[in-house]
Amino acid sequence: MNEATHPASTDIDRSHYPHRSGWIEVICGPMFSGKTEELIRRLRRAQIAKQEVAIFKPQIDDRFSADHLVSHSDSSLPSTSVRSAREIMEKLGNATVLGIDEAQFFGNELVEICRKLAAQGCRVIVAGLDQDYRCDPFEPVPQLLAEAEYITKTLAICVKCGAPGSRTQRLSTESERVIVGAQDRYEARCRYCHEILADDQS
Ligand SMILES: [Zn+2]
């Protein structure tokens, strides 16, 4: 792949873009695939370049830290927890580079907010699950994928067989779509090894 067009390998430098428009980058994949780590990596590069960076995550996600974005491998950046996507607009300040983690918890309102932010010149980097535990599209990430200029799909490693893990295996039988948790409730699996254990399976 051409290095210059791939944000994961080069990080986008706004000065290369003569127009005033912003854009949307989506980092998606299953749990344990390094989405937050990749988001932190891109945001750090922007900070090093002295760009104004703001980082948001939904309040539902307090697994690790209320005011930091923390990846499973322990890299972290200060972040703001918000109750809704609309709150991002209110707390944006002067930021021109925005990181939004756990996009799947924001609902479809996030699509319109990202569109507005990109239209006003922001670089918007969104990370989130593209599928739920049943492998159904987990909105609003699929809608954001359709809207985004740059897409990165991260893969984990299947804990059963070692193949590329594109799916999140829920280890318990609850059928609610959202159950917040980490290692003890979920693991990464490949297409072949993934199974749905939910009670309401039909
Ligand atoms: Zn497997």
Boltz pocket constraint, residues with backbone or C-beta under 6 A from the ligand:
constraints:
  - pocket:
      binder: B
      contacts: [[A, 158], [A, 159], [A, 160], [A, 161], [A, 162], [A, 163], [A, 189], [A, 190], [A, 191], [A, 192], [A, 193], [A, 194]]
      max_distance: 6.0
